[in-house]
């Protein structure tokens, strides 16, 4: 997905060099995805999943050339709005195909997966009992294999559903999964005893009692998160997905079967509402599901219409829009029967996506007033979705910092897009569609951020970081400074995510027994990333020598430096070199005035060395100075943290100030280190790039001065040193 995004961005900017560089990465990513999906399809015993995986792989192969052709056309004429729109549509089709391949590999409807696994547990238990009574050992062995697989699937689905943003347990509530784990520890003993002597009544009774306890624990786990009530709603969602998949792939048989299931499963929800024991919930549920029949009919009618004209992209879009309208009452129903943080956010997201569908529909007409009304509704619901995410993040206990930042970042993106769409001219159809599509994509990003677990986030962070690195390697010399700075900020954020996630995952693996090779690799990755970020691990000293392979890979820095030193430029009081010198002097004055530490003095000295190297055009010296600055800042940050701990109980306000300085300084250090490396790889004068670095350097100087001032105040007035 990230390769697709970067490829399209390069083409839209008319960047032939960047587009060509991205082509190989994109093709490799596509091949890797298809190979993995096909391999998984060949391994699964589930016929429906096998078909879904093969269909998903074929769809990726089908839409991929369309996107490449559209990007090529856009590259040839990047200002042509029709070509840009075709490329956006092709990019969205490729993204959808990749997402559906991912969903087929790892189904996201965990409550449905739990229910289905529990049914398989009950079925396997019944077959084992019957086989034992007949003395049929092969039948028993097959039953035990199926029982173990169903139990593993149940636990996996339950673990995916649990989590700070997905589930908030009641105070003092016992986790039924602990009971399940203890029961599964006895699985092998009960199995072996029954296989050894199926006719032994005690062996049979022991197994039977164990099995009954297992089913009760599974029932409690499902009741705890409302899985039994959520699963029927997810049945409708699955049927809707199959209808949409069939339309996209031009598969009439898939659409027909999906439509039958859609009607049947949506009718089952009437029973769900009627059986709800709480009168208030029953009334709310019936109200939410009232429009379901008409919405289902609309999806099916539009699907039929699309199949009659399978090459018409507008008709396919209408099916997707009808599906988004149907998903809103389904999300409402889930939040009514089993309210949880993730479901409250999901309901807001579904409402915004339904409003986005209304904007697209209104935009096909010629009534700007209707478009404006639809835009206003979308703006309101999209902002509510972001705000709901913020509220749940604030209320969630134990939510990792990276997840808070991830959700806040997507919510901020939504705010920016809402501000943009409110200013859109409703008569400008292309602009309305473009911003609406971007809001839809960002709502999907929010949805994924809420539902993803640590493993998903680590994979996503790794993919995004690799994509950014590839972009910088191929195009940094030609990139505008704002894009360069954005890349540096993004890379810093994703490296931080990888750093925290890899350590958490490895520790979790370690708590379950001896570390596997993968867990050891995660610890190695964490150690490397912490070194890249100049952060000590368990009080180990920062190893600045081993950090730099990643930064060096931003551009080809292994080539020998030019023997020609650039001629001196004319004096410019705002040049990068002179601003670095000015900031170095400013920090030195602050160190002397406020009796700063040796580490803060070392930062000033390193800034001075950076200025000298930049003036002389000395690449390697610039890179070394950038690394040294980052290392000294890391040590200075450690001192700020130590001081903040000392004042925590005495003055929380100053503790908060000191902590905020550590975050700001860390960001400045990471971004400067990356940008200095990129600048060193292309030493010729670039006024825009210099302007970006000038801004960063001045910001670093200001933060250092404020931090030194605050430290002096704390020492004198609070710690009284």
C-alpha positions in Angstrom: 0.0 0.0 0.0 2.8 2.5 0.9 4.7 1.6 -2.3 1.5 2.3 -4.3 1.1 5.7 -2.5 4.7 6.8 -3.1 4.5 5.7 -6.8 1.4 7.7 -7.4 2.7 10.8 -5.6 5.9 10.8 -7.7 3.9 10.5 -10.9 1.5 13.2 -9.9 4.4 15.6 -9.4 5.8 14.8 -12.8 8.9 13.2 -11.2 10.2 10.8 -13.8 13.3 9.9 -11.8 11.3 9.1 -8.6 8.6 7.2 -10.5 11.2 5.0 -12.2 12.9 4.4 -8.9 9.6 3.4 -7.3 8.6 1.0 -10.1 10.9 -1.8 -9.0 9.9 -1.5 -5.3 6.2 -1.5 -6.3 6.5 -4.6 -8.5 8.5 -6.4 -5.7 5.9 -5.5 -3.1 3.1 -6.7 -5.4 4.9 -10.0 -6.1 5.6 -10.5 -2.4 1.9 -9.9 -1.4 0.5 -12.2 -4.1 3.0 -15.0 -3.3 2.2 -14.9 0.4 -1.6 -14.9 -0.2 -1.4 -17.8 -2.6 0.9 -19.8 -0.2 -1.6 -19.2 2.6 -4.5 -20.3 0.3 -2.6 -23.6 -0.4 -2.1 -24.2 3.3 -5.6 -23.6 4.6 -8.2 -26.4 4.9 -11.1 -23.9 4.9 -12.7 -24.0 1.4 -14.3 -20.6 1.7 -11.0 -19.0 2.9 -9.1 -20.8 0.2 -11.4 -19.4 -2.4 -11.3 -15.9 -0.9 -7.5 -15.9 -0.9 -7.2 -17.1 -4.5 -9.8 -14.5 -5.6 -7.9 -11.7 -3.7 -4.6 -12.6 -5.3 -6.2 -12.6 -8.8 -7.7 -9.2 -8.1 -4.4 -7.7 -7.1 -2.8 -9.1 -10.3 -5.7 -7.7 -12.3 -5.8 -4.1 -11.0 -2.0 -3.7 -10.7 -1.3 -3.0 -14.4 -4.2 -0.5 -14.5 -2.6 1.6 -11.8 0.8 1.5 -13.4 -0.7 2.6 -16.8 -2.7 5.4 -15.1 0.4 6.6 -13.2 2.4 6.6 -16.5 -0.3 8.7 -18.2 -0.3 11.1 -15.3 3.5 11.4 -15.4 3.3 12.4 -19.1 0.7 15.1 -18.3 0.7 15.8 -14.5 -1.6 18.8 -14.7 -4.4 17.0 -16.5 -7.2 16.6 -13.9 -8.9 13.7 -15.8 -5.7 11.7 -15.8 -5.0 12.5 -12.2 -8.6 11.3 -11.3 -8.1 8.1 -13.2 -4.9 7.5 -11.4 -6.6 8.2 -8.0 -9.3 5.7 -8.9 -6.8 3.1 -10.0 -4.8 3.7 -6.8 -7.9 3.2 -4.7 -8.7 0.0 -6.5 -5.3 -1.3 -5.9 -5.4 -0.4 -2.2 -8.8 -2.0 -1.9 -7.5 -5.2 -3.5 -4.5 -5.3 -1.1 -6.8 -4.6 1.9 -9.2 -7.4 0.9 -6.2 -9.8 0.5 -5.1 -8.9 4.0 -8.6 -9.4 5.4 -8.9 -12.8 3.7 -5.6 -13.8 5.2 -6.5 -12.6 8.7 -10.3 -12.2 9.1 -11.0 -9.1 11.2 -14.4 -10.2 12.5 -13.1 -11.7 15.7 -16.4 -12.1 17.4 -17.7 -14.2 14.5 -14.4 -16.1 14.5 -14.9 -16.9 18.2 -18.5 -18.1 17.6 -17.5 -20.2 14.7 -14.6 -21.7 16.6 -16.8 -22.5 19.6 -19.2 -24.3 17.3 -16.3 -26.3 15.9 -15.2 -27.1 19.5 -18.7 -28.5 20.3 -18.7 -30.4 17.0 -15.3 -32.0 17.7 -16.2 -32.9 21.2 -19.3 -34.7 20.0 -17.4 -36.6 17.4 -14.7 -37.6 20.0 -17.4 -38.9 22.4 -19.1 -40.9 19.6 -15.8 -42.4 18.4 -14.7 -43.2 21.9 -17.9 -45.2 22.5 -17.2 -47.2 19.4 -13.5 -47.6 20.2 -12.7 -45.8 16.9 -9.2 -44.5 17.6 -8.6 -42.9 14.1 -11.9 -41.1 14.5 -10.8 -39.9 18.0 -7.4 -38.7 16.7 -9.1 -36.7 13.9 -11.5 -35.2 16.5 -8.7 -34.2 18.8 -6.8 -32.6 15.9 -9.9 -30.5 15.0 -10.5 -29.7 18.7 -7.0 -28.4 19.2 -7.2 -26.3 16.0 -10.6 -24.8 17.0 -9.3 -24.0 20.5 -6.2 -22.3 19.1 -8.4 -20.2 16.7 -10.8 -19.3 19.5 -7.9 -18.0 21.7 -6.3 -16.1 18.8 -9.6 -14.3 18.0 -10.1 -13.5 21.7 -6.6 -12.1 22.1 -7.1 -9.9 19.1 -10.4 -8.5 20.5 -9.0 -7.8 23.9 -7.0 -4.6 24.4 -7.1 -1.1 25.9 -8.9 0.6 23.0 -11.1 -2.4 22.2 -12.2 -3.7 25.6 -12.5 -2.2 29.1 -13.1 -4.9 31.7 -15.2 -4.2 34.7 -13.4 -3.6 37.9 -12.3 -6.9 39.5 -13.7 -8.9 36.7 -12.0 -12.3 36.2 -10.5 -13.0 32.8 -12.1 -16.2 31.5 -9.1 -16.7 29.2 -7.0 -17.6 32.2 -9.4 -20.4 33.0 -9.3 -21.5 29.3 -5.5 -21.5 29.4 -5.4 -23.7 32.5 -7.9 -26.1 30.9 -5.8 -26.4 27.8 -2.8 -27.4 29.8 -4.7 -30.6 30.7 -5.7 -31.2 27.1 -2.8 -33.6 26.3 -3.2 -35.7 29.5 -7.0 -36.2 28.9 -6.4 -36.9 25.2 -3.7 -39.5 25.9 -5.7 -41.3 28.6 -8.8 -41.6 26.4 -6.8 -42.8 23.4 -5.0 -45.4 25.5 -8.3 -46.9 26.8 -11.5 -45.4 25.3 -13.7 -48.0 27.1 -12.4 -46.9 30.5 -15.4 -45.1 32.2 -13.1 -42.9 34.4 -11.1 -41.8 31.4 -14.3 -41.0 29.5 -15.8 -39.1 32.4 -12.6 -37.1 33.0 -12.5 -36.1 29.3 -16.3 -35.3 29.3 -16.0 -33.1 32.5 -13.0 -31.4 31.0 -14.9 -30.7 27.8 -17.9 -29.3 29.6 -15.7 -26.9 31.6 -14.0 -25.9 28.4 -17.3 -25.0 26.7 -18.5 -23.0 29.8 -15.2 -21.0 29.9 -15.6 -20.3 26.2 -19.2 -19.1 26.7 -18.1 -16.8 29.5 -15.3 -15.3 27.3 -17.9 -14.7 24.5 -20.4 -13.2 26.9 -17.8 -10.8 28.3 -17.2 -9.1 25.0 -20.7 -9.6 23.6 -19.5 -11.9 20.9 -22.7 -13.9 20.6 -24.7 -10.8 19.8 -22.0 -9.2 17.6 -21.4 -12.3 15.4 -24.8 -12.2 13.6 -24.2 -8.6 12.7 -20.8 -9.5 11.4 -22.4 -12.2 9.3 -24.3 -9.4 7.5 -21.0 -7.5 7.0 -19.3 -10.5 5.6 -22.1 -11.1 3.1 -22.0 -7.4 2.1 -18.2 -7.7 1.5 -18.7 -10.7 -0.8 -21.3 -8.7 -2.8 -18.8 -5.8 -3.2 -15.9 -8.2 -4.0 -18.0 -9.9 -6.7 -18.9 -6.5 -8.3 -15.3 -5.4 -8.3 -14.1 -8.7 -9.8 -16.9 -9.0 -12.3 -18.0 -12.3 -10.6 -21.8 -12.8 -11.1 -21.8 -16.1 -9.1 -20.1 -14.4 -6.2 -22.5 -11.5 -6.2 -25.5 -13.9 -6.4 -24.4 -16.0 -3.4 -23.4 -12.9 -1.4 -26.8 -11.3 -2.1 -28.7 -14.4 -0.9 -26.6 -14.4 2.3 -27.1 -10.7 2.7 -30.9 -11.0 2.6 -30.9 -14.1 4.9 -28.5 -12.8 7.4 -30.0 -9.3 7.6 -33.4 -11.0 8.3 -31.8 -12.9 11.2 -31.1 -9.5 12.9 -34.9 -9.1 13.4 -34.6 -12.0 15.8 -31.6 -10.5 17.5 -33.7 -7.3 18.2 -36.7 -9.3 19.3 -34.6 -11.4 21.7 -32.9 -8.5 23.4 -34.1 -8.6 27.1 -33.4 -5.0 27.9 -36.5 -3.0 26.8 -34.4 0.2 26.2 -31.8 -1.6 24.1 -34.5 -3.5 22.3 -36.2 -0.2 21.3 -32.9 1.4 20.2 -32.0 -1.7 18.2 -35.3 -1.9 16.4 -35.0 1.8 15.5 -31.4 1.4 14.2 -32.3 -1.7 12.1 -35.6 -0.2 10.7 -33.9 1.0 7.4 -32.0 -2.2 6.9 -34.5 -3.8 4.4 -34.4 -0.8 2.1 -30.6 -0.4 2.3 -30.1 -4.1 1.5 -32.4 -3.8 -1.5 -30.4 -0.7 -2.7 -27.1 -2.6 -2.5 -28.5 -5.6 -4.4 -30.2 -3.4 -7.1 -27.0 -1.4 -7.7 -24.9 -4.7 -7.8 -27.2 -6.1 -10.5 -27.0 -2.8 -12.4 -23.2 -2.9 -12.2 -23.0 -6.6 -13.4 -25.0 -5.6 -16.5 -22.3 -3.0 -17.3 -19.2 -4.4 -15.7 -16.7 -2.0 -17.3 -18.5 1.1 -15.9 -16.5 2.3 -12.9 -19.2 4.8 -11.8 -21.6 1.9 -11.3 -19.1 0.1 -9.2 -18.6 3.2 -7.1 -22.3 3.4 -6.5 -22.3 -0.2 -5.1 -19.6 0.8 -2.6 -21.5 3.9 -1.6 -24.7 1.9 -1.0 -22.6 -0.6 1.1 -21.2 2.3 3.2 -24.8 3.5 3.9 -25.7 -0.1 5.0 -22.7 -0.3 7.3 -23.9 2.6 9.5 -27.0 0.9 11.1 -24.9 -2.3 11.5 -22.3 -0.3 13.4 -25.1 1.3 15.5 -26.5 -2.1 16.3 -23.1 -3.4 17.5 -22.6 -0.4 19.8 -26.1 -0.9 21.2 -25.9 -4.6 22.0 -22.4 -4.6 23.4 -21.0 -1.1 23.8 -17.2 -0.9 23.9 -14.7 1.9 23.1 -13.8 0.6 19.6 -17.5 0.2 18.8 -18.3 3.8 19.8 -15.6 5.0 17.5 -16.7 2.6 14.7 -20.2 3.9 14.8 -19.0 7.5 14.3 -16.7 6.4 11.5 -19.6 4.5 9.8 -21.8 7.6 10.0 -19.1 9.7 8.4 -18.6 7.2 5.6 -22.4 7.1 4.9 -22.3 10.9 4.8 -19.4 10.8 2.4 -21.5 8.5 0.1 -24.2 11.1 0.1 -21.7 13.8 -0.9 -20.6 11.6 -3.8 -24.2 11.1 -4.9 -25.1 14.8 -4.7 -21.9 15.7 -6.6 -23.2 13.8 -9.6 -26.0 16.2 -10.0 -26.0 19.9 -10.8 -27.3 21.4 -7.6 -24.4 23.0 -5.6 -26.7 23.8 -2.7 -27.4 20.0 -2.2 -23.7 19.4 -2.4 -23.0 22.0 0.2 -25.6 20.6 2.6 -24.1 17.1 2.1 -20.6 18.5 2.7 -21.7 20.2 5.9 -23.1 16.9 7.2 -19.8 15.1 6.3 -17.7 17.7 7.9 -19.7 17.4 11.2 -19.7 13.6 11.3 -16.0 13.3 10.3 -14.9 15.7 13.1 -17.1 13.7 15.5 -15.3 10.5 14.5 -11.9 12.1 15.3 -13.1 13.6 18.6 -14.6 10.2 19.7 -11.3 8.6 19.1 -9.6 11.3 21.2 -12.1 10.7 24.0 -11.7 7.0 24.1 -7.9 7.4 24.1 -8.1 9.7 27.0 -10.3 7.4 29.0 -8.4 4.1 28.1 -6.2 2.7 30.8 -2.8 1.2 29.8 -2.9 2.4 26.2 0.7 2.5 24.9 2.0 6.0 24.0 2.6 5.1 20.4 -1.0 4.1 20.0 -2.2 7.4 21.5 0.1 9.3 19.1 -1.1 7.1 16.2 -4.8 7.8 16.9 -4.2 11.5 17.6 -2.3 11.8 14.3 -5.1 10.4 12.3 -7.7 12.5 14.2 -5.6 15.6 13.4 -5.5 14.6 9.7 -9.3 14.4 9.8 -9.5 17.9 11.3 -7.3 19.3 8.5 -9.4 17.6 5.8 -12.7 18.9 7.4 -11.3 22.4 7.3 -10.4 21.9 3.7 -13.7 20.5 2.5 -15.6 23.3 4.2 -13.8 25.7 1.9 -14.4 23.7 -1.3 -16.4 25.3 -4.0 -19.4 22.9 -4.3 -19.6 23.5 -8.1 -16.0 22.2 -8.5 -16.9 18.5 -8.9 -13.3 17.3 -9.2 -12.2 19.0 -6.0 -15.3 17.8 -4.1 -14.6 14.2 -5.1 -10.9 14.5 -4.3 -11.3 15.8 -0.8 -14.2 13.4 -0.1 -12.1 10.5 -1.2 -9.2 11.6 1.1 -11.6 11.9 4.0 -12.9 8.4 3.3 -9.3 7.1 3.2 -8.4 8.8 6.5 -11.6 7.4 8.1 -10.3 3.9 7.0 -6.9 4.7 8.5 -8.7 5.6 11.8 -10.6 2.4 11.7 -7.5 0.3 11.2 -5.6 2.2 13.9 -8.4 1.3 16.4 -8.6 -2.3 15.4 -4.9 -3.1 14.8 -2.8 -4.9 17.5 0.9 -4.5 18.2 2.0 -7.0 15.6 -0.1 -5.2 12.9 1.4 -1.8 13.9 4.9 -3.1 13.9 4.5 -4.5 10.4 2.9 -1.2 9.2 5.7 0.9 10.8 8.3 -1.3 9.2 6.7 -1.0 5.8 6.2 2.8 6.0 9.8 3.3 7.2 11.2 1.3 4.3 9.0 3.2 1.9 10.3 6.6 3.3 13.9 5.3 3.2 13.5 4.3 -0.5 12.0 7.7 -1.3 14.9 9.6 0.3 17.5 7.4 -1.4 16.0 7.9 -4.8 14.8 11.5 -4.7 16.2 13.5 -1.8 18.4 15.7 -4.1 15.3 16.8 -6.0 12.8 16.9 -3.2 11.4 20.2 -2.0 12.4 21.1 1.6 8.9 20.8 3.0 8.6 17.3 1.6 12.0 16.5 2.9 11.1 17.7 6.4 7.8 15.7 6.3 9.8 12.6 5.4 12.2 13.2 8.3 9.3 13.7 10.7 7.5 10.6 9.4 10.6 8.4 9.6 11.3 9.5 13.1 7.8 8.6 14.2 7.8 5.2 12.5 11.2 4.4 13.9 9.9 5.2 17.4 6.9 2.9 16.8 9.1 0.1 15.7 11.4 0.6 18.7 8.7 0.4 21.3 6.7 -2.3 19.6 9.6 -4.7 19.0 10.6 -4.5 22.6 7.1 -5.0 23.9 6.5 -8.0 21.6 9.8 -9.6 22.6 9.1 -9.2 26.3 5.7 -10.8 25.8 7.2 -13.7 24.0 9.8 -14.0 26.8 7.1 -14.2 29.5 5.7 -17.3 27.8 8.9 -19.3 27.8 12.4 -19.4 26.2 12.9 -16.7 23.6 12.4 -17.8 20.0 14.7 -16.7 17.2 12.1 -14.2 16.2 11.9 -12.8 19.7 15.7 -12.5 19.8 15.6 -10.7 16.5 13.0 -8.3 17.8 15.3 -7.5 20.8 18.2 -7.0 18.4 16.0 -4.7 16.3 14.9 -2.8 19.4 18.5 -2.3 20.5 19.5 -1.1 17.0 16.6 1.3 16.8 17.3 2.7 20.2 20.8 3.3 19.2 19.6 5.1 16.0 17.4 7.3 18.2 20.4 7.8 20.5 18.5 6.4 23.5 20.3 4.4 26.2 19.2 0.8 26.8 19.2 -0.3 30.4 21.8 2.4 31.2 24.2 1.1 28.5 26.3 3.9 26.9 25.2 5.1 23.5 27.2 3.4 20.8 27.5 6.1 18.2 29.7 4.0 15.9 27.0 1.4 15.2 24.1 3.8 14.5 24.9 5.1 11.1 24.2 2.4 8.6 20.5 3.4 8.4 21.3 7.1 8.0 24.0 6.3 5.5 21.5 4.4 3.4 19.4 7.6 3.0 21.7 8.3 0.1 24.8 6.8 -1.4 27.4 8.2 1.0 30.0 5.5 0.5 31.3 7.2 -2.6 34.6 9.1 -2.1 34.2 12.8 -1.3 34.9 15.2 -4.1 38.4 16.5 -4.2 37.1 19.9 -5.2 36.0 22.1 -2.4 33.2 24.4 -3.5 34.1 28.1 -3.9 33.0 30.3 -1.0 29.6 31.9 -1.4 29.0 35.5 -0.9 28.2 36.6 2.6 24.7 35.8 3.7 23.7 36.5 7.3 20.9 33.9 7.0 22.8 31.1 5.4 22.8 27.7 7.1 26.5 27.9 8.0 26.2 31.3 9.7 22.9 30.5 11.5 24.5 27.3 12.9 27.5 29.5 14.1 25.0 32.0 15.6 23.1 29.3 17.4 26.3 27.7 18.7 27.3 31.0 20.2 23.8 31.5 21.7 23.9 28.1 23.4 27.4 28.8 24.7 26.2 32.1 26.2 23.3 30.3 27.9 25.6 27.5 29.2 27.9 30.1 30.8 25.0 32.3 32.1 23.0 29.4 33.7 26.0 27.2 34.6 24.9 24.5 32.2 26.3 21.0 32.1 29.2 19.7 30.2 26.8 17.9 27.8 25.1 21.2 26.9 28.5 22.8 26.2 29.4 19.8 24.0 26.2 20.4 21.9 27.4 24.0 21.3 30.9 22.8 20.3 29.5 20.2 17.9 27.2 22.9 16.3 30.3 25.0 15.8 32.1 22.0 14.1 29.1 21.5 11.9 29.2 25.1 10.7 32.9 24.8 9.8 32.4 21.5 8.0 29.5 23.0 6.0 31.5 26.1 5.0 34.3 23.9 3.7 32.0 21.4 1.9 33.4 18.5 4.0 30.7 15.8 3.7 32.0 13.2 6.1 32.8 15.9 8.8 29.2 17.2 8.4 27.8 13.7 8.9 30.0 13.1 11.9 29.0 16.4 13.5 25.3 15.6 13.0 25.8 12.2 14.7 27.8 13.8 17.5 25.1 16.5 18.1 22.4 13.8 18.3 24.5 11.7 20.8 25.2 14.8 23.1 21.5 15.8 22.9 20.6 12.2 24.1 22.9 12.6 27.1 21.4 16.1 27.8 17.9 14.6 27.6 18.9 12.0 30.1 19.9 14.8 32.5 16.5 16.5 31.9 14.7 13.3 32.7 16.7 12.7 35.9 15.9 16.3 37.0 12.2 15.8 36.2 12.1 12.7 38.4 13.6 14.7 41.3 11.0 17.4 41.1 8.0 15.2 40.5 6.7 15.3 44.0 7.8 18.9 44.6 6.5 20.8 41.6 4.6 18.8 38.9 4.4 21.9 36.7 8.1 22.1 36.3 8.3 18.3 35.9 5.9 18.6 32.9 8.0 21.4 31.4 11.2 19.4 31.6 9.5 16.4 30.1 8.2 18.5 27.2 11.7 19.7 26.5 13.0 16.1 26.2 10.3 15.3 23.5 11.1 18.5 21.6 14.8 18.1 21.7 14.6 14.4 20.6 12.5 15.4 17.6 14.9 18.2 16.6 17.9 15.8 17.0 16.4 13.1 14.8 15.2 15.5 12.0 18.4 17.4 11.9 20.5 14.2 11.8 18.5 13.0 8.8 18.5 16.3 7.0 22.2 16.9 7.6 23.0 13.5 6.1 20.8 14.3 3.0 22.4 17.7 2.6 25.9 16.2 2.9 25.1 13.9 0.0 24.4 16.9 -2.2 26.7 19.6 -1.0 25.9 22.1 -3.8 24.0 25.2 -2.7 20.2 24.7 -2.3 18.6 27.7 -0.8 15.2 26.0 0.0 16.9 23.1 1.7 19.1 25.5 3.7 16.0 27.4 4.7 14.5 24.2 6.2 17.7 23.4 8.1 18.0 27.0 9.3 14.5 26.7 10.8 15.3 23.5 12.5 18.6 24.8 13.9 17.1 27.9 15.3 14.3 25.8 16.9 17.0 23.6 18.5 18.8 26.7 19.8 15.6 28.1 21.3 14.7 24.8 23.0 18.2 24.5 24.4 18.1 28.1 25.8 14.6 27.5 27.4 15.7 24.1 28.8 18.9 25.6 30.4 16.9 28.5 31.8 14.3 26.1 33.4 17.0 23.8 34.8 18.6 26.8 36.5 15.3 27.9 38.0 14.7 24.3 39.3 18.1 24.0 40.8 17.9 27.4 42.6 14.3 27.6 43.7 13.1 24.0 44.0 16.1 21.8 44.6 18.0 24.6 46.3 21.4 23.5 45.0 
